Amino acid sequence: MQGEWTPVFQAIEACHAAVHAMGCPRIFTTVKVNTRTDRGQMLEDKVASVEALLQQLPGRGP
């Protein structure tokens, strides 16, 4: 998930509320937050970087 703080955490809260409404009494959620101020980076950039690294693996390249 990617976005501004408030809508992201509202989405997490909404997910919890929905699962609790289905009858689940307890939910355990782990959130990993990554911010940087030295440059802009979108999720698509990260995915492209991982895909490029995977192509370098033996038997995966062109």
C-alpha positions in Angstrom: 0.0 0.0 0.0 1.3 3.4 -0.8 0.0 6.9 0.0 -0.3 9.7 2.5 -0.3 8.8 6.2 -4.0 9.6 7.0 -5.7 7.7 4.2 -3.3 4.7 4.5 -4.0 4.3 8.3 -7.7 4.9 7.7 -7.6 2.0 5.2 -5.9 -0.2 7.8 -8.5 0.8 10.4 -11.3 0.1 8.0 -9.9 -3.4 7.3 -9.8 -4.1 11.0 -13.4 -2.9 11.4 -14.6 -5.1 8.6 -12.9 -8.2 9.9 -14.1 -7.6 13.4 -17.6 -7.1 12.0 -17.3 -10.6 10.5 -16.9 -12.0 14.0 -13.1 -12.2 14.4 -12.4 -11.1 18.0 -8.7 -10.5 17.5 -6.5 -9.2 14.7 -2.8 -8.9 14.7 -1.4 -6.5 12.0 2.2 -5.7 11.3 2.9 -2.4 9.5 6.3 -1.6 7.9 6.7 2.0 7.0 9.4 3.3 4.6 9.9 7.0 4.1 12.7 8.9 2.5 13.5 12.6 2.1 16.5 12.4 -0.3 14.5 11.5 -3.4 11.0 10.6 -4.6 10.4 6.9 -5.1 7.1 5.3 -6.1 6.1 1.7 -5.5 6.5 1.0 -9.3 10.2 2.1 -9.0 10.8 -0.5 -6.3 9.0 -3.3 -8.3 11.1 -2.4 -11.4 14.3 -2.6 -9.3 13.4 -6.0 -7.9 12.5 -7.3 -11.4 15.8 -6.1 -12.8 17.7 -7.9 -10.0 15.7 -11.1 -10.6 16.8 -11.0 -14.3 20.4 -11.0 -13.2 20.0 -14.4 -11.5 21.6 -17.4 -13.2 19.1 -19.0 -15.7 16.8 -15.9 -15.6 18.5 -13.5 -18.0 17.9 -13.0 -21.7 
